[in-house]
Amino acid sequence: MQDGKPLADAQVICLNIDPSNGWTPGGMTDASGIVKLRTLGRYNGAPAGTYEVSVSKIEYPDIQSPSEDSPDYKRVAKEIADNTFIVIDPKFGIGKTPHRVEISPSNLKHEVDVSPAVRIKAPTAKGG
């Protein structure tokens, strides 16, 4: 959730706080803001445990990228760089998030709120 609404297309990563358990489930939220966790990108669900929940999302402009040999390549690349934004506060990132959830067979649904919405210009790649 963000600002009382479901947050679509956000990346969710769950880091197990037990150092002996290296499983890191994650996934992307759907249009309803729901993520169905997968472990190792292959297995449905997450092992039982307590996790730090990291959430991130970048919004890109709706621009079709031309090939590098196109005369418009530099102009379009600049437009993309100038209009790409981080929309979740970095305080919800890996190693910073205040969100923790306990996953167990009887406790599978959790709501995480990453309010308020932000709009931070994304850093651009150097030398590319």
CORSULGI-V135502 format. One record per residue. RES is the residue in one small letter. SS is DSSP state (~ for helix, > for strand, _ for the rest). Layout:
# CORSULGI-V135502
res-><RES;RES>
ss-><SS;SS>
This chain:
# CORSULGI-V135502
res-><m;q;d;g;k;p;l;a;d;a;q;v;i;c;l;n;i;d;p;s;n;g;w;t;p;g;g;m;t;d;a;s;g;i;v;k;l;r;t;l;g;r;y;n;g;a;p;a;g;t;y;e;v;s;v;s;k;i;e;y;p;d;i;q;s;p;s;e;d;s;p;d;y;k;r;v;a;k;e;i;a;d;n;t;f;i;v;i;d;p;k;f;g;i;g;k;t;p;h;r;v;e;i;s;p;s;n;l;k;h;e;v;d;v;s;p;a;v;r;i;k;a;p;t;a;k;g;g>
ss-><_;>;_;_;>;_;_;_;_;_;>;>;>;>;>;>;_;_;_;_;_;_;_;_;>;>;>;>;_;_;_;_;_;_;_;_;_;>;>;_;_;_;>;>;_;_;_;_;>;>;>;>;>;>;>;>;_;>;>;_;_;_;_;_;_;_;_;_;_;_;_;_;~;~;~;~;~;~;~;~;~;~;_;_;>;>;_;_;_;~;~;~;_;_;_;_;_;_;_;>;>;>;>;>;_;_;>;_;_;_;_;_;_;_;_;_;_;_;_;>;>;_;_;_;_;_;_;_>
